[in-house]
Amino acid sequence: MTPEQTLDSLGLVLPAAPEPLAQYRPVKRVGDMLYLSGQVPRNADGTLVTGRMGTDTSIDDGYAAARNVGLQLLAVAKSVVDDLSRIEIVKVTGMVNADPDFRDHAKVINGCSDLFTEVLGEAGFHARSAVGMGSLPLGVVVEIEAIIAIRS
């Protein structure tokens, strides 16, 4: 089954690749590598998913926000490669808007990592960092960036 068929079987639809919120590009291709800028979670109406872990957002809600970002990252990659079976996730960096006492950053970023492995299988496994931040742009709950290899 192709990644696109897997998305369909999971009832998931890739959003349009998001437009930048500032002066940057969503992706930079260098040879057979894609460097994806940090993406933030968006609701279906385009509004941002905001919150702070340990204050007003549950781990389940943070996980869902990270999964949402994973779909956006796949959409950005697909805008360059057009066929998700040609990509392999190399590295994910997940930043979590969290109180200093919050300890479950990895459980939040698992939303993105789990999505990648569900959709891409072995090509979705990756190296990863999951870190807490004192704040994130526009108050979003997570921001996630990725490095992706393009396979022949």
C-alpha positions as CSV (number, residue, x, y, z in Angstrom):
1,M,0.0,0.0,0.0
2,T,1.4,3.5,-0.9
3,P,1.6,6.2,1.8
4,E,-1.2,8.0,0.1
5,Q,-3.4,4.9,0.3
6,T,-2.5,4.5,3.9
7,L,-3.6,8.1,4.6
8,D,-6.9,7.3,2.9
9,S,-7.4,4.1,4.9
10,L,-6.8,6.0,8.1
11,G,-9.3,8.6,7.0
12,L,-6.7,11.3,6.9
13,V,-6.3,14.1,4.3
14,L,-3.2,16.1,3.8
15,P,-3.9,19.8,4.1
16,A,-2.5,22.2,1.6
17,A,1.1,23.0,2.3
18,P,1.0,25.9,4.7
19,E,2.2,29.4,3.7
20,P,5.0,30.9,5.7
21,L,4.1,33.1,8.6
22,A,7.3,35.2,8.3
23,Q,10.3,35.6,6.0
24,Y,11.4,32.0,5.3
25,R,10.5,29.1,3.0
26,P,8.6,26.1,4.3
27,V,11.2,23.8,2.7
28,K,14.8,24.0,1.4
29,R,16.0,21.2,-0.9
30,V,19.7,20.5,-1.0
31,G,20.5,17.6,-3.3
32,D,18.4,14.7,-2.2
33,M,17.7,16.2,1.3
34,L,14.7,18.3,2.3
35,Y,15.0,20.6,5.3
36,L,11.5,21.4,6.5
37,S,10.9,24.6,8.5
38,G,9.1,24.3,11.8
39,Q,5.3,23.9,11.3
40,V,2.6,24.7,13.9
41,P,-0.8,23.1,14.4
42,R,-3.8,24.5,12.7
43,N,-7.5,23.8,13.0
44,A,-9.5,23.0,9.9
45,D,-10.5,26.7,9.6
46,G,-6.9,27.8,9.6
47,T,-6.7,29.1,13.2
48,L,-3.8,28.0,15.3
49,V,-3.9,25.4,18.1
50,T,-2.6,27.3,21.1
51,G,-1.9,26.3,24.7
52,R,0.7,25.4,27.2
53,M,1.4,21.9,28.4
54,G,1.1,21.7,32.2
55,T,-1.3,24.6,32.3
56,D,-4.2,24.4,30.0
57,T,-3.5,21.6,27.5
58,S,-3.7,17.8,28.1
59,I,-1.1,15.3,26.9
60,D,-3.9,13.9,24.5
61,D,-4.5,17.4,23.1
62,G,-0.8,18.0,22.7
63,Y,-0.4,14.6,21.0
64,A,-3.2,15.5,18.6
65,A,-1.6,18.9,17.8
66,A,1.7,17.1,17.0
67,R,-0.1,14.6,14.8
68,N,-1.7,17.6,13.0
69,V,1.8,19.1,12.4
70,G,2.9,15.7,11.1
71,L,0.3,15.9,8.4
72,Q,1.4,19.4,7.5
73,L,5.1,18.3,7.3
74,L,4.0,15.5,4.9
75,A,2.1,18.0,2.8
76,V,5.2,20.2,2.6
77,A,7.3,17.2,1.5
78,K,4.7,16.1,-1.0
79,S,4.7,19.6,-2.5
80,V,8.3,19.0,-3.5
81,V,8.4,15.3,-4.2
82,D,4.8,14.5,-5.2
83,D,5.1,10.8,-4.1
84,L,5.4,10.1,-0.4
85,S,6.8,6.7,-1.1
86,R,10.0,8.5,-2.2
87,I,10.7,10.0,1.2
88,E,12.4,8.8,4.3
89,I,12.2,10.7,7.6
90,V,15.7,11.3,8.9
91,K,15.3,13.7,11.9
92,V,12.5,15.3,13.8
93,T,12.9,18.2,16.2
94,G,9.8,18.8,18.3
95,M,9.4,21.9,20.5
96,V,6.7,21.9,23.2
97,N,5.3,25.0,24.8
98,A,5.5,23.8,28.4
99,D,5.6,24.9,32.0
100,P,9.0,24.3,33.6
101,D,7.6,21.4,35.6
102,F,6.2,19.5,32.6
103,R,8.0,16.3,32.0
104,D,6.2,14.5,29.2
105,H,7.5,16.2,26.1
106,A,8.2,12.9,24.3
107,K,4.6,11.8,24.8
108,V,3.4,15.0,23.0
109,I,5.8,14.7,20.1
110,N,4.9,11.0,19.7
111,G,1.8,12.3,17.9
112,C,4.0,13.3,14.9
113,S,6.4,10.3,15.2
114,D,3.5,7.8,15.4
115,L,1.9,9.4,12.3
116,F,5.1,9.1,10.3
117,T,5.5,5.4,11.1
118,E,1.8,4.6,10.5
119,V,1.9,6.3,7.0
120,L,5.5,5.6,5.9
121,G,6.3,2.3,7.7
122,E,10.0,1.8,8.1
123,A,10.8,5.0,6.2
124,G,8.9,6.9,8.9
125,F,11.3,5.9,11.7
126,H,13.7,8.7,12.6
127,A,16.1,10.3,15.0
128,R,14.4,12.8,17.2
129,S,14.6,15.5,19.8
130,A,11.6,16.5,22.0
131,V,12.3,19.6,24.0
132,G,10.4,22.1,26.2
133,M,10.2,25.8,25.5
134,G,9.2,28.7,27.7
135,S,7.1,29.9,24.8
136,L,6.5,29.4,21.1
137,P,5.4,31.8,18.4
138,L,1.8,33.0,18.6
139,G,1.2,30.8,21.7
140,V,1.1,27.5,19.7
141,V,1.3,24.3,21.7
142,V,4.0,22.7,19.5
143,E,6.3,23.5,16.6
144,I,8.0,20.6,14.7
145,E,10.7,20.6,12.0
146,A,12.0,17.7,10.0
147,I,14.9,16.6,7.8
148,I,13.8,14.2,5.1
149,A,15.8,12.2,2.5
150,I,14.5,11.7,-1.0
151,R,14.9,8.2,-2.2
152,S,15.5,7.2,-5.9
